Amino acid sequence: MLGSTHGTLTTDSRRARVIACGEQPAPAVHGRPAATDDLDVSGRPLYAGVPDLDRFFRPESVAVVGASDAEGRPNTGITRQLLSWAERVGARLHPVHPTRQSVFGISCVPSVADLPEQVDLAVLLVSDPLPVIEELAETKVKFAVAFASGFAETGAEGAAAQARLAAAVERSGLRLLGPNTNLNAFEKFRDDLDGPAIALITQSGHQGRPVFTMQELGVRLSHWAPTGNEADLETADFISYFAEQPEVGAIACYVEGLKDGRSFMLAADRAARRGVPVVAVKVGRTETGARTAASHTGKLTGADAVVDAAMRQYGVIRVDGLDELQDTAALLARARPLSADGVVVYSISGGTGAHFSDLATEAGLHLPRLSDAKQAELHQWIPEYLDVANPVDNGGHPVGDWRGRKIIDAILDDPAVGVLICPITGPFPPMSDQLAQDLVDAAEQTDKLVCVVWGSPVGTESAYRDTLLGSSRVATFRTFANCITAVRAHLDHGRFTASYRSPFDEAPRTHSPSFRKAQALMRPGQQLSEHAAKQLLRAYGIRVPREQLVTSAAAAVRAAGLVGYPVVMKASGAQLAHKTELGLVKVGLTSASQVRDAYRELTDIARYEGVSLDGVLVCQMVDPGVEMVVGVTQDDLFGPTVTVGLGGVLVEVLRDTAVRVPPFGEEQARAMLGELRGRALLDGVRGRPPSDLDALVEVVLRVQRMALELDGELAELDINPLMVLPRGQGAVALDAMAVCR
């Protein structure tokens, strides 16, 4: 079952945690009532509870266990920072130390049992937090932070220690941040910045530093959650919480490993419902990255294709670099919804405009050709010999006088334009100063997005530092690539949010009639024969060829007459995976004598190879179509996943597949087909008719239903090939393999 090896709370313990810690159930969405006990067919929650973290970020009272004021001690610097933070948030701080009477002039108590009041947050500056957690349980502390390292990030022994810590936390009723975390949650945030903020989640504190320092560029940050090893509180908890905070415009994440895939999906779903963008760097694309991440946080990174698919399903914007993370999150936090997806590139240089336009178009941005009327309007201020169709080249001089603002306003006035991007490759005062000011002034008067790429490597120019960065309406970048990445993310997220339907709203709550039939076919720990695997498909309404399983040559001849010539004959056995390679498939048999000979040959080969058969299949020959593969595998983090791709021998040669994590709907099933490099084959090439896409999508959805209902019983399913026939003729599973758990 999903999460069985990752410390995921059971349904009953999760409900107890909700009651104990004040987590809020999901509010009514799309008219459905709120509930914390909505479960899918596998007994897993369908809606995420939101942990009430208000008292973590703004406690009224704080205990510092292991507080110190002795010079040269590491705990002293931490205690000093916590004192400063507590003063800023208005919290009372209580030092706890067994041998000190006071710390920094504040009375100190010897143990948590001696605290003068119930505290909201306990910060544990001790090497072994486990005994303290057990003490805190009796004092009803809501939250604790454990800085100590030496847990799951160090190997098996540390993982066992972390498991003991997690179990103690669950028994205690408090919520724990860490272990192996740091002080980032207690940083000093600027309170003089306006507008929507970025909330930051990182498993490595240092990797969040670039986003945090964006405050110096005028970008507001509201929270920072350094999750560390996530023995209890995890990235998903903070996504759910931040998505509910009115000041948060975007959530930026640096993720090394996910604690539980299902929790992450539920949290991302909550953010998607509310239209709050989540931007994430997720390491582990390569084997080296995955290994390093595991050593750092002690968490599974998950098969990257599955992680990528899950993020895409729920609108999480995945970026590769920290520079992309900060620029994309800043734009998404502050930009308003767009009324049009047209992008216009405006520059003082034809070369700059052409270069940027090439990169933007290649990245999938829509650069519409401006209308003849709009071009004529622009040529009032721009010489006729310059191209203004898009990109718009003004030649330079108009930006230095009153014409510059006229040009910008005219472009923004076009209803087909949603984004204006002005790349300024280098400063050229006074014209660049005037251009920057005109762009800022125009941005204040429009709901459309105005972006500037300031290409100077110096970055100390007044036009950049004061004019552009001083504006909360202009999105300013330092590179072409980051600008394009952020704008594309904004456009994609707008389209995603406008059409988003939560798959959890439509996920099956009860088993279908197919479930009981399928259960009777399952053989725990065994691989099913092709014949049994096809019976499993039949149970879920997936079409297979007419066929009969026989155990004699005479029976094979009779079966061929019933199935109808020509026929295919295949050996069928529970452990038989690669029949073609062993010569155990015979195609295009047209007579009784051929069928008899084929039966004897198949059984002789099986005997020679030492293969145990349950019989020989006599199958209908199916007309040619496009060979596809549809399958189910189990992911360590996300549980059952569904794959579709080009089938037959092409699946191993091209590896052209797309993945989704159930539950998902028809729209996502069709999107999977759109991701295939060989998608054109389904549309018909070289005179071939278009394939029956509706039938293919229906098979994908039925396989998904099977994966959900048989989660815990079905380890793997492989339909290959699934022959997708011409439009209106359906799809037929020619071969299938299934492995039971």
C-alpha distance (Angstrom), angle and dihedral (degrees) to the residues before:
residue distance angle dihedral
M1 . . .
L2 3.78 . .
G3 3.78 112.4 .
S4 3.80 95.5 6.8
T5 3.81 91.1 130.8
H6 3.80 99.3 35.5
G7 3.78 104.1 66.0
T8 3.80 94.9 -101.3
L9 3.79 113.6 168.7
T10 3.77 116.6 -109.3
T11 3.78 117.7 -122.9
D12 3.80 93.1 -100.0
S13 3.81 95.6 45.1
R14 3.81 90.8 45.0
R15 3.82 90.1 54.3
A16 3.81 89.8 49.2
R17 3.81 90.0 50.7
V18 3.81 90.3 51.9
I19 3.79 90.9 55.0
A20 3.80 95.3 42.8
C21 3.78 98.8 46.1
G22 3.74 102.8 35.7
E23 3.79 97.5 -112.4
Q24 3.74 110.8 170.7
P25 3.80 120.9 -128.9
A26 3.76 118.1 -122.6
P27 3.81 110.6 -81.7
A28 3.78 121.3 -122.7
V29 3.79 110.0 -71.6
H30 3.80 126.3 -171.8
G31 3.79 89.0 -3.0
R32 3.80 97.5 -58.1
P33 3.84 118.3 127.8
A34 3.76 120.9 -106.3
A35 3.79 116.6 -103.5
T36 3.78 137.6 164.5
D37 3.80 95.9 -160.5
D38 3.81 101.8 56.0
L39 3.78 104.3 131.5
D40 3.77 134.0 -175.8
V41 3.80 125.1 -130.7
S42 3.81 89.9 -79.9
G43 3.80 93.3 53.0
R44 3.81 95.1 -106.6
P45 3.82 123.7 136.1
L46 3.79 116.6 -95.0
Y47 3.80 97.1 -162.5
A48 3.78 129.9 44.9
G49 3.77 121.9 -122.5
V50 3.80 113.6 -136.6
P51 3.80 114.3 -128.5
D52 3.79 111.0 -132.0
L53 3.79 98.6 -123.4
D54 3.80 97.4 163.8
R55 3.81 91.9 107.0
F56 3.78 90.8 48.5
F57 3.79 94.8 57.1
R58 3.82 95.9 33.0
P59 3.81 108.5 23.9
E60 3.77 123.6 175.9
S61 3.81 92.5 -146.0
V62 3.81 133.6 20.6
A63 3.80 132.6 -166.7
V64 3.82 118.6 -155.1
V65 3.79 107.4 -158.6
G66 3.80 109.6 -157.9
A67 3.81 93.7 19.7
S68 3.78 115.8 174.1
D69 3.79 141.5 -178.0
A70 3.81 97.0 -177.2
E71 3.78 109.5 125.6
G72 3.77 115.5 -113.8
R73 3.81 94.9 24.1
P74 3.84 117.3 120.5
N75 3.80 91.0 -136.4
T76 3.79 90.1 58.6
G77 3.78 94.5 64.6
I78 3.81 90.9 46.0
T79 3.79 91.8 48.7
R80 3.79 90.5 50.1
Q81 3.82 91.6 51.7
L82 3.80 91.6 47.8
L83 3.80 90.7 51.0
S84 3.78 90.2 53.9
W85 3.82 91.8 46.4
A86 3.82 93.1 47.8
E87 3.79 89.9 53.0
R88 3.81 91.3 51.5
V89 3.81 94.2 50.7
G90 3.81 93.8 40.1
A91 3.81 97.1 -114.2
R92 3.81 128.2 148.9
L93 3.83 110.6 -124.0
H94 3.80 123.3 -148.6
P95 3.85 118.3 -168.6
V96 3.81 115.4 -145.4
H97 3.81 120.6 -160.8
P98 3.83 130.1 140.3
T99 3.82 96.4 -136.2
R100 3.81 106.2 32.3
Q101 3.77 128.2 87.7
S102 3.79 93.9 -163.6
V103 3.80 140.9 0.5
F104 3.79 119.5 -150.1
G105 3.81 88.0 -14.2
I106 3.81 94.0 -54.0
S107 3.81 118.5 120.0
C108 3.80 111.2 -104.1
V109 3.82 126.9 -148.7
P110 3.83 122.5 -150.5
S111 3.81 98.1 -128.7
V112 3.76 142.5 6.0
A113 3.79 89.0 -103.3
D114 3.82 87.5 66.8
L115 3.79 96.6 54.1
P116 3.82 110.8 133.0
E117 3.82 92.9 -134.2
Q118 3.78 141.8 11.9
V119 3.77 106.2 -83.4
D120 3.80 129.0 -148.2
L121 3.79 97.2 -147.5
A122 3.80 134.6 27.3
V123 3.80 118.8 -164.8
L124 3.80 110.1 -157.5
L125 3.82 114.9 -148.9
V126 3.80 92.8 175.8
S127 3.80 131.7 110.6
D128 3.82 93.7 -128.5
P129 3.80 112.6 38.0
L130 3.83 95.5 177.5
P131 3.85 98.2 88.2
V132 3.81 90.4 45.5
I133 3.81 92.0 51.6
E134 3.78 89.4 55.8
E135 3.81 90.0 50.9
L136 3.79 92.7 47.4
A137 3.80 90.4 54.7
E138 3.80 89.5 69.5
T139 3.81 93.6 50.1
K140 3.84 94.5 52.6
V141 3.80 94.7 -124.2
K142 3.81 110.0 177.1
F143 3.83 100.4 -151.0
A144 3.77 140.2 17.3
V145 3.80 135.0 -174.2
A146 3.82 121.3 -150.7
F147 3.81 116.4 -163.6
A148 3.81 95.3 177.6
S149 3.80 118.5 118.8
G150 3.79 129.5 -159.3
F151 3.79 97.1 88.2
A152 3.82 132.1 107.5
E153 3.79 91.7 -24.9
T154 3.83 89.3 69.1
G155 3.80 100.3 55.1
A156 3.80 140.1 -98.4
E157 3.81 97.8 -25.6
G158 3.78 91.6 49.1
A159 3.80 91.1 45.9
A160 3.80 89.6 55.1
A161 3.81 90.1 50.9
Q162 3.80 90.0 50.0
A163 3.80 90.7 50.1
R164 3.82 89.3 54.5
L165 3.79 89.9 48.8
A166 3.82 92.2 49.4
A167 3.80 91.2 49.6
A168 3.81 91.0 50.9
V169 3.80 90.7 49.4
E170 3.78 91.7 51.4
R171 3.80 91.4 50.5
S172 3.80 91.6 47.4
G173 3.80 97.7 57.4
L174 3.81 93.0 -134.2
R175 3.81 125.1 113.1
L176 3.80 120.5 -120.1
L177 3.80 130.9 -152.2
G178 3.79 110.2 -155.3
P179 2.95 147.8 -43.5
N180 3.79 105.2 -138.4
T181 3.80 92.2 27.7
N182 3.81 132.8 126.2
L183 3.79 146.1 -146.5
N184 3.80 98.8 -75.7
A185 3.81 92.9 109.9
F186 3.81 87.8 62.8
E187 3.79 98.4 51.0
K188 3.78 122.0 130.6
F189 3.80 109.8 -101.2
R190 3.77 121.2 -160.5
D191 3.79 111.7 -109.9
D192 3.81 96.6 -169.9
L193 3.81 96.6 76.3
D194 3.79 123.1 96.6
G195 3.76 135.0 -152.8
P196 3.80 133.5 44.8
A197 3.79 114.8 -25.6
I198 3.78 138.1 -139.0
A199 3.80 116.6 -118.6
L200 3.80 110.8 -153.4
I201 3.82 129.1 -148.2
T202 3.80 120.3 -177.7
Q203 3.77 136.6 166.6
S204 3.78 89.0 -160.9
G205 3.78 114.3 48.6
H206 3.77 94.4 -154.9
Q207 3.81 91.6 55.0
G208 3.79 90.4 59.4
R209 3.77 94.0 53.9
P210 3.84 96.4 91.1
V211 3.80 91.4 54.8
F212 3.80 92.2 45.9
T213 3.80 92.4 52.3
M214 3.80 90.7 55.5
Q215 3.79 84.6 88.4
E216 3.79 85.4 78.5
L217 3.81 87.1 61.0
G218 3.80 91.9 52.0
V219 3.81 98.6 -96.5
R220 3.79 112.5 135.0
L221 3.83 122.3 -129.2
S222 3.79 121.5 -167.9
H223 3.83 106.6 178.2
W224 3.78 142.1 10.0
A225 3.81 120.9 -161.2
P226 3.84 113.2 -171.7
T227 3.80 98.4 -167.5
G228 3.81 100.3 -175.1
N229 3.80 114.0 179.6
E230 3.83 93.9 -11.0
A231 3.80 98.1 -137.4
D232 3.80 85.2 164.5
L233 3.80 120.6 -12.7
E234 3.79 109.1 52.6
T235 3.78 141.0 -176.2
A236 3.81 90.4 -90.0
D237 3.83 92.2 57.5
F238 3.78 91.7 54.9
I239 3.82 93.8 45.1
S240 3.81 89.3 53.8
Y241 3.81 91.9 47.7
F242 3.80 96.9 44.1
A243 3.81 91.5 48.0
E244 3.81 87.7 63.2
Q245 3.82 96.8 50.1
P246 3.82 111.9 101.0
E247 3.81 94.1 -146.6
V248 3.83 94.2 55.5
G249 3.78 113.8 97.8
A250 3.81 97.1 171.2
I251 3.79 139.6 2.4
A252 3.81 118.6 -133.8
C253 3.81 118.5 -161.9
Y254 3.78 137.1 -172.6
V255 3.81 105.0 -164.8
E256 3.78 126.0 -174.7
G257 3.77 97.5 170.7
L258 3.77 136.8 -6.8
K259 3.78 118.9 -125.1
D260 3.78 94.2 -150.7
G261 3.80 128.5 1.4
R262 3.78 95.6 -150.0
S263 3.81 92.6 53.8
F264 3.79 89.9 49.9
M265 3.81 91.8 51.5
L266 3.80 92.3 49.5
A267 3.80 91.4 49.7
A268 3.80 93.0 46.8
D269 3.80 88.2 48.9
R270 3.80 90.2 54.8
A271 3.80 91.1 51.8
A272 3.82 90.9 46.5
R273 3.81 92.0 51.6
R274 3.78 89.4 55.1
G275 3.79 95.7 41.8
V276 3.81 93.3 -119.0
P277 3.83 109.5 149.1
V278 3.79 117.9 -128.9
V279 3.82 115.5 -159.2
A280 3.79 117.7 -170.9
V281 3.76 142.8 -176.3
K282 3.80 104.8 -156.0
V283 3.78 114.4 -173.7
G284 3.78 122.1 -153.8
R285 3.82 102.1 75.3
T286 3.80 87.7 131.5
E287 3.78 132.1 42.0
T288 3.81 90.2 -112.8
G289 3.80 92.6 50.7
A290 3.78 92.0 47.5
R291 3.80 92.3 50.1
T292 3.80 92.6 49.0
A293 3.80 92.5 47.7
A294 3.79 91.2 51.6
S295 3.79 91.3 51.9
H296 3.80 90.2 50.4
T297 3.80 101.3 47.0
G298 3.79 104.1 11.4
K299 3.80 92.4 -127.3
L300 3.78 134.3 123.8
T301 3.77 112.1 -103.3
G302 3.80 93.6 -156.2
A303 3.78 127.7 -136.5
D304 3.79 100.9 -53.8
A305 3.81 95.7 -136.3
V306 3.80 89.2 56.4
V307 3.80 93.5 46.6
D308 3.79 89.3 48.7
A309 3.80 91.8 49.9
A310 3.81 93.4 48.7
M311 3.80 91.2 50.6
R312 3.78 91.4 49.1
Q313 3.82 92.0 49.1
Y314 3.79 92.0 57.4
G315 3.78 99.1 37.5
V316 3.80 97.3 -105.9
I317 3.80 106.6 157.4
R318 3.77 109.1 -134.9
V319 3.79 117.7 -156.2
D320 3.78 130.7 175.9
G321 3.80 107.9 -139.9
L322 3.78 136.4 46.5
D323 3.81 88.8 -123.7
E324 3.81 89.0 57.1
L325 3.80 89.8 46.2
Q326 3.78 93.7 55.1
D327 3.82 96.5 42.4
T328 3.81 95.7 44.1
A329 3.80 94.2 44.9
A330 3.82 91.3 47.8
L331 3.80 92.5 52.0
L332 3.80 94.5 45.3
A333 3.80 92.5 47.2
R334 3.79 94.0 54.1
A335 3.81 107.5 27.4
R336 3.78 121.1 97.7
P337 3.81 124.4 -132.5
L338 3.80 111.9 -78.5
S339 3.78 125.4 -123.5
A340 3.81 93.6 -157.4
D341 3.80 136.7 22.7
G342 3.79 97.0 -142.2
V343 3.81 115.2 122.5
V344 3.80 121.6 -157.2
V345 3.80 120.7 -164.7
Y346 3.81 112.0 -149.5
S347 3.80 120.7 -172.1
I348 3.78 144.6 153.1
S349 3.79 90.8 -129.0
G350 3.76 129.3 60.2
G351 3.79 90.2 -149.6
T352 3.80 92.9 52.4
G353 3.79 92.2 47.6
A354 3.80 93.6 48.1
H355 3.81 92.7 47.3
F356 3.79 94.2 49.3
S357 3.82 92.5 43.4
D358 3.80 91.7 53.7
L359 3.79 91.5 52.4
A360 3.81 93.5 44.4
T361 3.80 94.0 48.9
E362 3.80 91.9 47.0
A363 3.81 88.2 52.9
G364 3.80 91.0 55.2
L365 3.80 101.5 -101.9
H366 3.80 115.5 146.7
L367 3.83 111.9 -121.0
P368 3.83 104.2 -176.5
R369 3.78 120.5 -157.6
L370 3.79 106.9 -112.6
S371 3.79 115.5 -118.2
D372 3.79 121.1 -98.6
A373 3.80 89.0 -111.7
K374 3.81 92.2 53.2
Q375 3.81 91.4 47.3
A376 3.80 90.1 51.1
E377 3.81 89.4 51.2
L378 3.81 91.6 51.3
H379 3.78 91.5 48.8
Q380 3.81 87.9 64.9
W381 3.82 85.6 77.8
I382 3.82 103.2 18.6
P383 3.85 122.3 65.2
E384 3.81 114.1 -99.8
Y385 3.79 94.1 -121.5
L386 3.83 92.0 64.0
D387 3.81 121.4 88.2
V388 3.81 113.8 -116.7
A389 3.81 100.0 165.6
N390 3.86 91.7 103.7
P391 2.91 127.1 -34.0
V392 3.78 91.8 51.5
D393 3.81 113.2 -143.7
N394 3.80 113.7 -167.1
G395 3.81 96.2 -178.8
G396 3.79 93.9 -125.0
H397 3.81 107.3 -90.9
P398 3.85 99.4 81.1
V399 3.81 91.4 63.9
G400 3.80 90.6 65.2
D401 3.80 96.8 64.7
W402 3.81 143.6 25.9
R403 3.82 92.2 -58.0
G404 3.81 93.1 71.2
R405 3.78 95.5 69.3
K406 3.82 91.5 43.3
I407 3.80 90.9 56.6
I408 3.81 93.5 48.7
D409 3.81 93.1 47.9
A410 3.80 91.8 48.1
I411 3.81 92.0 53.3
L412 3.80 93.1 46.7
D413 3.80 90.3 48.3
D414 3.82 91.3 63.8
P415 3.85 108.2 104.0
A416 3.82 91.0 -145.2
V417 3.80 91.2 59.8
G418 3.79 120.6 85.9
V419 3.81 99.8 158.0
L420 3.79 132.9 39.1
I421 3.81 115.8 -165.4
C422 3.78 121.0 -170.8
P423 3.82 115.6 -172.5
I424 3.81 111.1 -158.8
T425 3.77 103.3 -172.0
G426 3.80 95.1 -171.6
P427 3.82 141.0 -2.6
F428 3.80 117.0 -91.8
P429 3.80 106.7 170.9
P430 2.90 135.8 -127.4
M431 3.83 92.2 21.6
S432 3.82 95.0 46.9
D433 3.81 89.9 49.5
Q434 3.79 91.3 53.6
L435 3.81 92.5 44.4
A436 3.80 91.8 52.1
Q437 3.79 91.7 49.0
D438 3.82 92.5 48.3
L439 3.79 91.1 51.1
V440 3.81 91.7 49.9
D441 3.80 92.6 47.6
A442 3.80 92.4 47.8
A443 3.80 91.8 48.3
E444 3.80 90.2 56.6
Q445 3.81 89.7 57.8
T446 3.81 99.7 48.1
D447 3.79 140.0 60.0
K448 3.78 89.7 -144.3
L449 3.78 123.0 101.7
V450 3.80 117.8 -100.0
C451 3.81 116.7 -167.5
V452 3.78 129.7 -176.0
V453 3.79 127.3 -166.8
W454 3.81 108.0 -154.7
G455 3.78 102.9 -161.9
S456 3.79 100.4 -176.0
P457 3.83 111.0 118.9
V458 3.81 89.6 -149.5
G459 3.79 100.3 65.2
T460 3.78 95.5 -172.0
E461 3.81 96.6 100.7
S462 3.80 116.4 122.7
A463 3.80 91.9 -129.7
Y464 3.81 88.1 60.0
R465 3.82 103.7 33.4
D466 3.79 99.0 39.1
T467 3.80 110.0 19.8
L468 3.81 103.6 35.6
L469 3.80 100.3 29.5
G470 3.79 89.4 41.9
S471 3.80 89.8 64.0
S472 3.78 121.5 85.7
R473 3.81 90.5 -166.9
V474 3.81 101.5 54.7
A475 3.80 117.0 73.4
T476 3.79 106.8 -142.6
F477 3.81 124.3 -162.1
R478 3.79 135.9 179.0
T479 3.82 98.5 -148.7
F480 3.79 136.8 42.4
A481 3.81 91.6 -131.2
N482 3.80 95.9 54.7
C483 3.79 92.0 47.0
I484 3.80 92.0 51.8
T485 3.81 92.3 45.3
A486 3.81 92.5 50.9
V487 3.80 96.0 44.7
R488 3.79 92.0 47.9
A489 3.81 89.6 49.3
H490 3.80 90.9 51.0
L491 3.80 92.7 50.2
D492 3.81 92.9 44.3
H493 3.79 92.7 48.0
G494 3.79 91.5 49.7
R495 3.79 91.1 53.7
F496 3.79 91.2 43.8
T497 3.80 94.0 51.0
A498 3.81 93.5 46.2
S499 3.80 92.2 57.6
Y500 3.81 101.6 28.9
R501 3.77 117.5 135.7
S502 3.77 114.9 177.0
P503 3.80 110.2 -119.7
F504 3.79 88.4 -150.1
D505 3.81 90.2 66.1
E506 3.80 89.3 62.0
A507 3.80 100.2 33.1
P508 3.82 113.6 125.1
R509 3.80 114.5 -95.9
T510 3.79 96.7 -175.4
H511 3.77 134.5 38.4
S512 3.78 119.7 -96.3
P513 3.83 122.2 -125.1
S514 3.81 86.2 -102.3
F515 3.79 91.6 66.0
R516 3.81 97.4 73.3
K517 3.81 92.1 47.5
A518 3.79 90.4 49.5
Q519 3.80 94.1 47.8
A520 3.79 90.8 57.1
L521 3.80 89.0 58.4
M522 3.80 97.0 51.2
R523 3.80 119.4 106.4
P524 3.82 109.4 -166.7
G525 3.79 112.8 -124.7
Q526 3.79 94.1 3.3
Q527 3.78 138.0 106.2
L528 3.78 112.6 -124.0
S529 3.78 122.3 -129.6
E530 3.78 118.3 -111.3
H531 3.80 89.0 -103.3
A532 3.83 92.5 53.0
A533 3.82 92.3 42.9
K534 3.79 90.0 54.0
Q535 3.80 90.1 50.3
L536 3.81 86.0 55.8
L537 3.81 89.5 53.5
R538 3.79 91.2 48.0
A539 3.80 89.3 53.6
Y540 3.82 88.1 61.3
G541 3.80 94.9 44.8
I542 3.80 96.6 -103.6
R543 3.78 110.9 147.4
V544 3.82 119.1 -118.2
P545 3.84 129.1 177.5
R546 3.79 121.8 -88.0
E547 3.78 104.3 -91.6
Q548 3.79 145.2 154.0
L549 3.79 131.1 -152.8
V550 3.81 111.4 -132.8
T551 3.80 136.4 -178.5
S552 3.80 102.0 -162.9
A553 3.79 139.4 46.3
A554 3.78 91.5 -118.2
A555 3.80 91.2 52.1
A556 3.80 89.1 49.0
V557 3.81 91.1 56.3
R558 3.80 91.5 49.4
A559 3.82 90.9 47.6
A560 3.79 91.4 50.8
G561 3.78 90.2 54.7
L562 3.80 90.5 51.7
V563 3.81 95.5 43.6
G564 3.80 92.6 44.5
Y565 3.78 130.1 -119.3
P566 2.96 135.6 -55.8
V567 3.82 97.2 52.2
V568 3.78 141.0 177.4
M569 3.81 120.5 -134.7
K570 3.80 122.5 -157.4
A571 3.76 135.0 174.3
S572 3.80 111.5 -117.0
G573 3.80 123.4 -153.9
A574 3.79 138.3 146.0
Q575 3.81 95.3 -115.8
L576 3.79 97.6 35.5
A577 3.81 110.0 115.2
H578 3.82 106.5 150.0
K579 3.79 106.8 41.3
T580 3.80 98.1 156.3
E581 3.80 94.0 56.0
L582 3.81 90.1 54.0
G583 3.79 94.0 47.4
L584 3.80 92.1 -111.1
V585 3.82 95.9 134.8
K586 3.81 125.3 76.9
V587 3.79 118.9 -172.2
G588 3.82 134.2 -164.4
L589 3.80 100.4 18.0
T590 3.81 110.0 173.6
S591 3.81 107.1 175.3
A592 3.79 142.7 45.3
S593 3.80 91.5 -113.3
Q594 3.81 91.4 53.9
V595 3.79 89.8 49.4
R596 3.84 92.6 50.6
D597 3.80 91.8 47.9
A598 3.79 91.8 46.3
Y599 3.81 92.0 51.2
R600 3.82 92.0 52.5
E601 3.82 92.1 45.7
L602 3.80 94.0 49.2
T603 3.78 93.8 49.3
D604 3.82 91.9 44.9
I605 3.83 91.4 52.7
A606 3.79 91.5 47.4
R607 3.79 91.0 50.7
Y608 3.81 91.4 48.1
E609 3.82 92.1 48.7
G610 3.79 91.9 46.4
V611 3.81 92.3 -118.4
S612 3.79 118.3 153.8
L613 3.80 112.9 -137.8
D614 3.77 132.2 -161.9
G615 3.79 87.9 -160.3
V616 3.78 143.8 -67.0
L617 3.80 123.1 -70.1
V618 3.79 118.6 -134.7
C619 3.79 104.3 -160.3
Q620 3.77 139.8 -173.7
M621 3.80 115.3 -106.2
V622 3.81 107.1 -118.9
D623 3.79 122.6 -149.0
P624 3.81 114.8 -105.5
G625 3.78 121.2 -92.1
V626 3.79 136.5 140.7
E627 3.78 113.0 -43.3
M628 3.80 112.6 -134.1
V629 3.78 135.6 172.0
V630 3.81 124.6 -137.0
G631 3.78 119.8 -178.5
V632 3.78 150.5 159.4
T633 3.79 126.2 -134.9
Q634 3.79 133.3 170.7
D635 3.80 119.0 -116.2
D636 3.80 119.4 -157.1
L637 3.81 92.5 -130.0
F638 3.79 106.5 27.5
G639 3.79 103.2 31.4
P640 3.82 118.2 -142.9
T641 3.79 116.6 22.3
V642 3.81 130.0 -174.7
T643 3.80 123.3 -138.9
V644 3.81 130.6 -168.5
G645 3.77 127.4 -178.8
L646 3.77 148.5 127.0
G647 3.80 107.6 -46.1
G648 3.77 142.0 -158.8
V649 3.80 113.0 51.9
L650 3.82 89.3 -25.5
V651 3.80 92.5 74.6
E652 3.81 91.0 69.2
V653 3.80 96.1 35.9
L654 3.81 101.5 45.0
R655 3.82 101.4 20.1
D656 3.78 87.2 -152.1
T657 3.80 101.9 166.0
A658 3.79 141.8 135.8
V659 3.81 126.6 -149.7
R660 3.80 135.5 -152.8
V661 3.79 133.6 179.6
P662 3.82 115.4 -132.7
P663 2.91 135.3 -84.4
F664 3.79 100.0 58.4
G665 3.78 135.3 135.1
E666 3.77 138.2 -131.2
E667 3.80 93.3 -80.8
Q668 3.80 91.6 59.4
A669 3.81 91.5 44.5
R670 3.80 89.5 56.1
A671 3.80 90.7 44.7
M672 3.81 88.6 57.3
L673 3.80 89.5 60.2
G674 3.79 89.9 49.8
E675 3.81 90.6 58.1
L676 3.81 93.9 58.9
R677 3.78 116.8 104.8
G678 3.79 88.3 -145.0
R679 3.81 94.2 50.8
A680 3.83 90.6 121.4
L681 3.82 89.9 68.8
L682 3.79 88.9 67.9
D683 3.79 91.4 52.0
G684 3.80 91.9 54.7
V685 3.80 126.1 -97.9
R686 3.81 133.6 -162.2
G687 3.78 92.7 14.8
R688 3.80 96.5 -46.6
P689 3.81 116.1 137.1
P690 3.81 120.9 -109.6
S691 3.80 114.0 -89.9
D692 3.79 126.3 -115.5
L693 3.80 97.4 -95.7
D694 3.80 92.7 171.8
A695 3.79 90.3 58.5
L696 3.82 91.4 47.7
V697 3.80 91.7 50.3
E698 3.80 89.6 48.5
V699 3.82 90.6 54.3
V700 3.82 90.6 50.1
L701 3.80 91.1 51.7
R702 3.81 92.9 46.6
V703 3.80 90.3 49.9
Q704 3.80 88.2 50.3
R705 3.81 89.9 53.1
M706 3.79 89.1 50.8
A707 3.82 91.1 49.6
L708 3.80 91.9 51.7
E709 3.79 96.6 44.9
L710 3.81 95.4 43.0
D711 3.81 95.1 41.9
G712 3.78 104.6 140.7
E713 3.80 91.9 25.8
L714 3.82 104.9 53.2
A715 3.80 114.2 61.8
E716 3.79 98.2 173.5
L717 3.78 141.2 -0.5
D718 3.79 126.7 -172.9
I719 3.81 123.1 -176.5
N720 3.78 104.7 -174.7
P721 2.87 121.6 -172.9
L722 3.76 105.6 18.7
M723 3.80 100.9 -178.4
V724 3.80 108.3 -142.3
L725 3.79 106.9 -158.3
P726 3.81 128.0 -155.7
R727 3.79 117.8 -66.1
G728 3.79 112.8 -62.3
Q729 3.83 94.9 16.1
G730 3.79 99.9 88.0
A731 3.80 133.7 -138.4
V732 3.80 128.9 -74.5
A733 3.82 127.7 -156.2
L734 3.82 103.1 -134.8
D735 3.79 95.5 -179.7
A736 3.78 136.2 10.5
M737 3.78 140.1 -177.3
A738 3.81 125.8 -167.1
V739 3.80 131.5 -177.5
C740 3.80 121.0 -161.8
R741 3.80 123.0 -145.4
